[in-house]
């Protein structure tokens, strides 16, 4: 076989899978990144695979001279560099993208990456042992993954600097070592079990091999920097579209004048300046690495932009992107086929366009057919099963540490009367310390509530359905922690959230004591009273007695001295509005709440409530109505105009219409959903509603968003809208919803298209 190790590039799986697949995530949860971004990465990965096939089996000297010769040379070296860059992108996206996961979720990601690294080391060594003419890169990739672990939470700019350090300093060190400065390593080689096995040893993988980590981590760090960016941002895409070609120009065109200017280094590096300043494929020089990074950046941004912008193109290229989605399988498969054909059976080998075409066509057909029946490639399934070990991650209890309540807090007073049904509290577990993300305020948008000085996150977390005693405490805790990492600083509760009543506040109090008390001044915590809470005439509606007593109970359940916002939950026609607003004024003056608001009030009621509060000297901060594409009553009522007039903000609940405005209902009512559980909601999901949902989902897909993301962005389109409240039953669902902020703007045609399916 004529494919020589000194000239043939390789690729690997570049992260194996871009993000967690459906088998490891709830069906309703999508990756927070836009669809076009994921498919675009798969397209770039497929191009890298085809480029590696070209380098291994296509004729290298058939291009003649000039542009044709350059085109024939293009895949060599650049394909493997593109794959290494995509590995960095994949690692960061797996770790949470521009909002890296922390705490237990972060540790799980680290375990997944470490397990994949070990598998790649073993698999790469096995393929190398086949002794084909292909320089296998998988073992190198395993080392790249391990080396990347300490840098997973760094910002894009820092990662870009590290890429530059490796491209310049790392490549220079590698060339210096290869120039006869490895005598010190002989004892290491003798003890290296990989060398004894006949494959690349640890020092080769790290320093002087075909793809040494000391230099090739430049590609990985560059990809990690790309993954940390918001590629849905037009500004970021433009920057990358400029940076990529600029780096390619510097790398490939800058080596010649540099070699003319630097002659003094020839003796130091053991050769001519070309040894350090060339840019030919696999020369390993700083200029080659910089140029290859530029090509990789340009290909990635082009693939992302094209497939995010042109939906039909995504459909046409589905067979190609299927190759990128199972690149580990098609990469390993092509090496095994080469070994079987030309090494095992000793068939005569001659590089040809026909042979390359067979490999490309075979990969496309196999990947496309397989993807019609299975969610992952064959080897990707094995990798996913192996990384299931990450689910076992938990901090062991230290010596002498006593078991505590499930999150380390004694049971607080619940405020639930004896005649209400009690559900046993959760089992016990150990306590870990919250270490929130340092960049948690960088990507979240914060909006001022009316004319007040208080800003709320554009997306707030509501604790209505998923924080009672019917949900695992560890799931609740993971959601709250991740929300804080994402910049969600507002947690919205009410006295009767559960089930049972009071349990959401009770559980939040335990989470607060275990994790969030040191960060109390960074949080906005709200509660409400107005619906039924306890039996008798004093546990409902809007009397002074009920509101003040209810807040006292809420504070005890949550273990707080005060709430930031206290709402009257609904208008009470039987209680004078002056009494209700007087109670809210008293609550502020007593120090039990910093601000007050109302919920479910009409524009007329809001205006009157604000007038009464203003006379008392306590301004109305905010109103919390229901609002979504399927419930636009506040538009007809002129609520936003009324709130603007009195200087109050607006925060809406049910922006996803109890889950209808998500992808879960595209094929009907899913089992276990709210519409399947509640008869009143099931009656709303008829054929007309399903047709509306499908129409809106198609618009969202054209925007590169999930339906839920578009629905949230739509609810926030008016600048007078302070925030939207979301619920979340999983971290993945939370992340997907927060991803709505990646593309908040709508043009007139999109709004008109939405109006055709929305319910006015």
Buried (B, 14 or more C-beta within 10 A) or exposed (E): BBBEEEBBBBBBBBBBBBBBBEEBBBEBBBBBBBBBBBBBBBBBBBBBBBBBBBBBBBBBEEBEEEEEBEEBBBBBBBBBBBBBBBBBBBBBBBBBBBBBBBBBBBBBBBBBBBBBBEBBBEBBBBBBEBEBBBBBBBBBBBBBBBBBBEBBBBBBEBBBBBBBEBBBBBBBBBBBBBBEEBEEBEEEBEEBEBBEEEBBBBBBBBBBBBBBBBBBBBBBBBBBBBBBBBBBEEEBBEBBBEBBBBBBEBBBEBBBEBBEEEEEBBEEBBEEBBBBBBBBBBBBBBBBBBBBBBBBBBBBBBBBBBBBEBBEBBEEBBBBBBBBBBBBBBBBBBBBEBBEBBBEEEEEBEBEEEBBEBBBEBBBEBBBEBBEEEEBBBBBBBBBEBBEEBEEBEEEEEEEEEEBBBBBBEEBEBBBEEEBEEEEBBEEBBBBEBEBBEBBEEBBBBBEBBEBEBBBBBBBBBBBBBBBBEBEBBBBBBBBBBBBBBBBBBBBBBBBBBBBBBBBBBBBBBBBBBBBEEEEEEBBBBBBBBBEBBEEEEBBBBBBEBBBBBBBBBBBBBBBEBBBBBBBBBBBEEBEBEBBBBBBBBBBEEEBBBBBBBBBBBBEBBBBBBBBBBEBEBBBBBBBBBBBBBBBEBEEBBBBEBBBBBBBBBBBBBBBBBBBBBBBBEEEBBEEBBBBEEEEBBEBBEEEBBEBBBBBBBBBBBBBBBBBBBBBBBBBEEEBBBBBBBBBBBBBBBBBBBBBBBBBEBEEEBEEBBEEBBBE
